[in-house]
Amino acid sequence: MILAFLNAVDLEFTLLALTHGLLFEANPIASYLLSTQAQFITYKVTFAGLGIFMLLTSRRTTMGEIAALMICSFYVILVYQWMACFSMFQAAYSGDSLL
């Protein structure tokens, strides 16, 4: 399932950013849960699982299809932004120019 894969990639990038000190979490609940990786992983997997379950139960409706398309699009953009962030981090860390 594409949404589960994209969510897992987002989780991995989030944890990677956390370990490198690149992350400032604006969500107060997630910020509290980021204090330990196990709490954050549990939070992320639980809510992603609930969301995927809701999408699966409504997949044969027009609204469910629109919601799935919008959420997948959001995660594709999010993963692209994570990749750009780490590309800039790597360039800055190695001293390479971004241009």
Secondary structure, 3 states (H helix, E strand, C coil): CHHHHHHHHHHHHHHHHHHCCCCCCCCHHHHHHCCCHHHHHHHHHHHHHHHHHHHHHCCCCHHHHHHHHHHHHHHHHHHHHHHHHHHHHHHHHHCCCCC
